[in-house]
Amino acid sequence: MQVRIDPAPMPGEDTFPLVSVIVPVRNEARNIRRCVPALLSQTYPHLEVIVVDDRSTDTSPVILDEMLQENQRESGKAPLRVLHGEDLPPAWAGKPHALHQGAAIAQGEWLCFVDADTFAAPELIASTWSAACRLEADLLSILTDQELGSFWERVILPLVFTALSVGFPASRVNDPTRPDAIANGQFILIRRPVYYAVGGHQAVRLRIDEDKALAERVKGTGYRLLLADGRRLARTRMYTSLVEIWEGWTKNIFVGLRDRLWLLLLGAITGLMGALALPLWLALSLVWLAGGGGLVAAICLAQAMLVWVYLLFNRVQACLAFRISPWYALTLPLGALIFTAMMIASTLKVITGRGVTWKGRTYSGTA
């Protein structure tokens, strides 16, 4: 079952359960002035917003304190709570620890985890809560719209998200008879009793892919997991430069696919074909035909061109879905080459024990 959640007005209930929105922040000064106010201005009437500063070294703590003071002076918005988190203890990854601290002080019947680089439409909480109740979901996660501002974002990220949709199709994730489980950490809404029944973030404390790990525990325990298209409800700007893309996805790729090494290998082979083999096939066929290769060379060239037309058509469709110029389809070989390099680099880092680095912390990825 594939589900799309669109902005919807508040339902006509007399009472609404408290929803606790928890935002982990580590060096997010660039995003929090856009993220947090959008959450405080939701149409959902019974809400608290908890921001956990995970020992940021930028100006995030100062900005959060300013926003807290602003919130206390204003009326008509959800209450804001700012928690300056503890030092990271042994045997914990940073984000699970921050979310664990936020959940510990939350009062809501529902817990909602939102990344600091995710920007909500006013109807986000109301629409997702209504959908979760209607569809009897215990954990609801949405795929957000992605903002791609720089050249490298537009070259690489459409390929990454296409690969993820192939590796974890929503139809399989939402099928309770299949083991496939994944959630998007940019937005997770979960019933409080279910969260604690599966052990919460303490049960996945060593996982830097804590969203996937939590989804696996929820579905594996027999609760209802739902992954929906929520692109009209929230937008995310994950990375803004090649350096950030490299660091972020070398972290994500291996830990997300370490239990599917066959899929990681397939992705690497496919990427190399798109980056090297297919352009070489086309170029050599042209040279062969020009050198008098005759019918056989023409057939080879025609096959190469058909493959390229098919790939470029799909890449154009992805460009349109991400609202970027279809001319970026021509960057397919470059994007595939970088994507493949990220897969190889991520795997080698973890296998060799060097670990992956994220926001100033190094993780082995072996948990």
C-alpha positions in Angstrom: 0.0 0.0 0.0 1.3 3.4 -1.0 0.0 6.4 1.0 0.1 10.1 0.3 -0.7 12.6 3.0 -1.8 16.1 1.8 -2.4 19.2 4.0 -5.8 18.8 5.6 -7.9 21.0 8.0 -8.2 20.0 11.6 -10.8 17.3 12.2 -13.9 18.1 14.3 -13.0 16.4 17.5 -13.6 18.1 20.8 -10.3 17.0 22.4 -6.9 16.3 21.0 -4.1 14.3 22.6 -0.9 16.2 23.4 1.8 15.7 20.7 5.4 16.3 21.9 7.6 17.4 19.0 11.3 16.7 19.7 14.0 18.4 17.6 17.7 17.3 18.1 20.1 20.1 17.3 23.9 19.8 16.9 25.5 22.8 15.1 22.3 23.7 13.3 22.5 27.5 13.5 21.8 27.7 9.7 18.4 25.9 10.1 16.8 26.4 13.5 15.4 29.8 12.9 13.4 28.4 10.0 12.7 25.0 11.6 11.5 25.8 15.1 9.1 28.7 14.4 7.3 26.6 11.8 6.7 23.9 14.4 5.5 26.5 16.9 2.9 27.8 14.4 1.2 24.5 13.7 -2.6 24.4 13.3 -2.7 21.4 15.6 -4.1 22.8 18.9 -2.4 20.7 21.6 1.3 20.7 21.0 4.6 21.1 22.8 8.0 21.6 21.1 11.1 20.4 22.8 14.5 21.3 21.3 17.5 19.3 22.6 20.8 21.0 22.0 23.4 18.2 21.6 26.5 20.0 22.8 26.6 22.3 19.8 29.9 24.2 19.2 28.3 26.9 16.9 25.8 29.6 17.9 22.9 27.2 18.1 22.6 27.4 22.0 22.5 31.2 21.9 19.9 31.2 19.1 17.8 28.7 21.0 17.9 30.8 24.2 16.8 33.8 22.2 13.9 31.9 20.7 12.9 30.6 24.1 12.6 34.1 25.4 10.6 35.2 22.3 8.3 32.3 22.8 7.7 33.1 26.4 6.7 36.7 25.4 4.3 35.6 22.7 0.8 34.1 22.9 -1.1 31.9 20.6 1.8 29.6 19.8 2.8 26.2 21.1 5.1 26.3 24.2 8.8 25.8 23.5 11.1 24.0 25.8 14.9 24.1 25.3 17.0 21.4 26.8 20.8 21.8 26.8 21.8 18.2 26.6 24.3 16.2 28.6 27.7 15.1 27.4 27.6 12.1 25.2 28.1 9.0 27.4 29.9 5.8 26.3 28.0 3.4 24.1 25.7 6.0 22.7 25.5 7.7 19.3 24.8 11.4 19.4 21.3 11.7 17.8 19.7 8.7 19.7 21.1 10.2 22.9 19.6 13.6 22.1 16.2 12.1 21.2 16.3 9.9 24.3 16.7 13.0 26.5 13.9 14.8 24.8 11.5 11.9 25.1 12.3 11.6 28.8 10.8 15.0 29.5 8.0 14.9 26.9 4.4 14.8 28.2 2.6 13.9 25.0 0.6 10.8 24.1 2.3 10.9 20.8 6.0 11.6 20.2 7.1 13.3 17.0 10.8 13.4 16.1 11.7 16.2 13.5 15.2 16.9 12.2 16.4 20.5 12.5 16.9 20.7 8.7 13.2 20.0 8.1 10.8 22.8 7.6 7.1 22.1 8.3 4.0 23.4 6.6 1.4 24.7 9.1 -0.7 21.5 8.7 2.1 19.0 9.2 1.2 17.7 12.7 -2.6 17.9 12.1 -2.5 16.0 8.8 0.0 13.3 10.0 -1.8 12.7 13.3 -5.2 12.4 11.5 -3.7 10.0 9.0 -2.0 7.9 11.7 -5.3 7.6 13.6 -7.3 6.8 10.4 -4.9 4.2 9.2 -4.2 2.8 12.6 -0.5 3.4 12.4 1.7 3.0 15.4 4.6 4.7 13.8 4.1 7.0 10.8 7.0 8.4 8.9 6.9 10.6 5.8 9.1 11.3 2.9 9.7 15.0 2.8 10.2 17.3 -0.2 13.9 17.9 -0.8 15.4 21.3 -1.5 18.3 21.1 -3.9 20.0 24.5 -4.1 23.6 23.9 -5.2 25.1 22.3 -8.3 26.3 19.2 -6.4 23.0 18.7 -4.7 21.2 18.6 -8.0 23.8 16.2 -9.6 24.1 13.7 -6.8 21.0 13.6 -4.6 18.3 12.7 -7.1 20.3 9.5 -7.8 20.6 8.8 -4.1 16.9 9.2 -3.4 16.0 7.1 -6.5 18.3 4.3 -5.2 16.6 4.5 -1.8 13.2 4.2 -3.3 14.3 1.1 -5.2 16.0 -0.5 -2.1 13.1 0.3 0.3 9.9 0.6 -1.7 7.0 2.0 0.4 4.7 -0.8 -0.8 6.9 -3.4 0.9 7.6 -1.3 4.0 3.8 -0.8 4.5 3.0 -4.5 4.0 2.8 -6.1 7.5 3.6 -9.5 6.0 7.0 -8.4 4.8 10.1 -7.8 6.9 11.1 -4.6 5.1 11.3 -1.7 7.6 12.6 1.8 7.3 11.6 5.3 8.6 12.8 8.7 7.6 14.4 10.4 10.6 13.4 13.8 9.2 9.9 13.1 10.5 8.7 10.2 12.7 5.4 10.2 14.6 4.9 7.4 17.1 2.5 6.5 19.9 4.2 6.9 23.2 3.2 3.5 24.6 4.7 1.8 21.4 7.9 3.9 21.7 8.5 2.5 25.2 7.3 -1.0 24.4 10.1 -1.4 21.8 12.7 0.2 24.1 12.8 3.7 22.7 16.0 5.2 21.6 17.9 3.4 24.4 17.3 0.2 22.5 19.0 1.7 19.4 21.5 3.8 21.2 24.6 2.7 19.2 22.9 3.1 15.8 23.6 6.2 13.7 20.8 4.9 11.4 18.5 5.1 14.5 15.4 5.8 12.3 15.8 2.5 10.4 16.6 0.7 13.7 13.5 2.0 15.4 11.3 1.1 12.5 12.7 -2.4 12.5 11.9 -2.8 16.2 8.4 -1.4 15.7 7.5 -3.7 12.8 9.4 -6.7 14.1 7.3 -6.5 17.4 4.1 -6.6 15.4 3.1 -2.9 15.5 1.9 -1.0 12.5 4.6 0.8 10.5 3.6 3.2 7.8 5.8 5.2 5.4 3.9 7.9 3.4 4.5 10.5 0.8 4.4 13.8 2.7 6.1 16.1 0.3 3.4 18.7 0.5 3.7 18.8 4.3 7.5 19.4 4.9 10.7 20.3 3.1 14.2 19.4 3.9 17.6 20.9 3.0 20.0 18.1 4.0 23.3 19.4 2.7 24.5 22.4 0.8 28.0 21.5 -0.5 29.9 18.5 -1.9 31.8 18.2 1.4 28.6 18.0 3.4 27.1 15.5 0.9 30.2 13.3 1.0 30.3 13.3 4.9 26.5 12.8 5.3 26.1 10.0 2.7 29.2 8.1 3.5 27.7 7.9 7.0 24.2 6.9 5.7 24.9 4.5 2.9 26.8 1.7 4.6 24.9 1.7 8.0 21.6 1.8 6.1 22.6 -1.2 3.8 25.0 -3.2 6.0 22.3 -5.9 6.3 21.8 -5.8 2.5 25.3 -6.1 1.2 24.0 -7.5 -2.0 22.1 -4.3 -2.6 25.2 -2.2 -1.8 27.2 -4.3 -4.3 24.5 -4.0 -6.9 24.4 -0.2 -6.3 28.2 0.1 -6.8 28.2 -2.0 -10.0 25.2 -0.1 -11.4 26.9 3.2 -10.5 30.1 2.2 -12.2 28.2 1.1 -15.3 26.4 4.5 -15.4 29.6 6.4 -14.8 32.1 4.5 -16.9 30.8 1.5 -18.9 27.8 3.1 -20.6 29.6 6.2 -21.8 32.5 4.0 -23.0 30.1 1.7 -24.8 28.5 4.7 -26.6 31.9 6.2 -27.5 33.5 3.0 -28.8 30.4 2.2 -30.8 30.6 5.6 -32.5 34.3 5.1 -33.2 33.7 1.6 -34.5 30.9 2.7 -36.8 33.0 5.7 -38.1 35.9 3.3 -38.8 33.8 1.1 -41.0 32.3 -1.4 -38.5 29.2 -1.7 -40.7 25.9 -3.3 -39.5 27.3 -4.9 -36.3 28.7 -1.5 -35.2 25.4 0.2 -36.0 23.5 -2.4 -33.9 25.9 -1.8 -31.0 25.5 2.0 -31.3 21.7 1.6 -31.5 21.7 -0.5 -28.3 23.9 2.0 -26.5 21.6 4.9 -27.6 18.5 3.0 -26.5 20.0 2.4 -23.0 21.0 6.0 -22.8 17.6 7.3 -23.9 15.9 5.1 -21.2 18.3 6.3 -18.5 18.1 10.0 -19.5 14.3 9.8 -19.6 14.2 8.5 -16.0 16.7 11.1 -14.9 14.6 13.8 -16.5 11.6 12.5 -14.6 13.6 12.7 -11.4 14.7 16.2 -12.2 11.1 17.3 -12.7 10.1 15.7 -9.5 12.8 17.7 -7.6 11.9 20.8 -9.6 15.3 21.3 -11.1 16.3 21.8 -14.7 15.9 18.7 -16.9 19.4 19.6 -18.3 20.8 18.1 -15.1 19.9 14.7 -16.6 23.1 15.1 -18.6 25.2 15.0 -15.4 24.2 11.4 -14.9 27.7 9.9 -15.4 29.2 12.4 -13.0 26.6 11.9 -10.3 26.8 8.1 -10.7 30.6 8.2 -10.3 30.4 10.3 -7.1 27.6 8.1 -5.7 29.6 5.0 -6.4 32.7 6.5 -4.8 30.6 7.3 -1.7 29.4 3.7 -1.5 32.9 2.3 -1.8 34.4 4.9 0.7 31.7 4.3 3.3 32.1 0.5 3.1 35.9 0.6 3.3 35.7 3.0 6.3 33.5 0.6 8.3 35.1 -2.6 7.2 38.6 -1.4 8.1 37.5 -0.1 11.4 38.1 3.6 10.7 34.5 4.3 11.1 32.4 7.2 9.7 32.5 10.8 10.9 29.5 12.9 11.5 29.4 16.3 13.1 32.7 16.0 14.8 32.1 12.5 16.1 33.5 9.2 14.8 31.4 6.0 14.8 32.6 2.5 14.0 29.2 1.5 12.5 29.5 -2.0 13.9 26.6 -1.8 16.2 
